[in-house]
Amino acid sequence: MRGVSLNVNVGQTVALVGASGCGKSTTVQLIQRFYDPEQGTVLLDGRDIKSLNVKWLRQQIGEIEGVGSVLGQGAWPSSEINV
């Protein structure tokens, strides 16, 4: 993945939609710190998420994974995140 930038406002719901293998799950896993990026940083309110408590961070994020038709998005696979 290169050049990914995602700005989400408090209380906003974001759906990541795309073809299989395009990075939806990877993006969610990086945000939830299931692993750290090899290059670059993941920031939350301007702070590197490596400085945050992982348990707290994951409690702040709601996630639904599924086929887009379940989420009203047609046939695209998707991940929905609520922060």
C-alpha positions in Angstrom: 0.0 0.0 0.0 1.3 3.5 -0.8 0.0 6.9 -0.3 -3.1 6.0 1.7 -4.6 8.9 3.7 -7.9 8.6 5.5 -9.4 11.4 7.6 -12.4 10.5 9.8 -14.3 12.9 12.0 -15.5 11.9 15.5 -18.7 9.9 15.3 -18.4 9.4 11.5 -18.9 6.0 9.9 -16.6 5.1 7.0 -17.0 2.2 4.6 -14.0 0.9 2.7 -15.3 -0.7 -0.5 -13.3 -2.4 -3.3 -12.3 -5.5 -5.0 -10.7 -8.4 -3.2 -7.1 -7.8 -2.5 -7.2 -4.0 -2.7 -6.2 -3.4 0.9 -9.5 -2.9 2.9 -8.6 -5.5 5.6 -5.0 -4.4 5.7 -6.1 -0.8 6.3 -8.4 -1.8 9.1 -5.7 -4.1 10.7 -3.2 -1.2 10.6 -5.7 1.1 12.3 -6.4 -1.4 15.0 -2.7 -2.2 15.4 -2.9 -5.9 14.7 0.4 -5.1 13.0 2.6 -2.1 12.4 3.5 -0.6 9.0 6.9 -1.4 7.7 7.1 2.2 6.5 5.2 5.4 7.4 3.0 6.0 10.4 -0.6 5.6 11.4 -1.8 8.8 13.2 -4.8 9.4 15.4 -5.4 13.0 16.3 -1.8 13.7 15.1 -0.3 11.1 17.4 1.4 7.9 16.3 -0.9 5.1 17.3 2.2 3.1 18.6 2.1 5.5 21.6 -1.5 4.5 22.4 -2.7 1.6 24.6 -3.8 -1.1 22.1 -6.7 -2.3 24.2 -8.1 1.2 24.5 -7.5 1.9 20.8 -9.5 -1.2 19.8 -12.3 -0.3 22.1 -12.8 3.0 20.3 -13.4 1.3 16.9 -16.4 -0.6 15.7 -16.0 -2.8 12.7 -18.4 -4.8 10.4 -16.9 -6.9 7.6 -19.1 -8.3 4.9 -20.3 -8.4 1.4 -21.5 -5.0 0.2 -25.0 -6.2 -0.5 -25.4 -6.8 3.2 -24.3 -3.1 3.8 -26.4 -1.8 1.0 -23.4 -1.2 -1.3 -24.2 -3.6 -4.1 -21.9 -6.6 -4.8 -18.6 -5.1 -3.6 -16.9 -6.7 -0.6 -16.4 -4.0 2.1 -15.4 -3.2 5.6 -17.2 -0.5 7.7 -15.5 1.3 10.5 -17.2 3.5 13.1 -15.0 5.7 15.3 
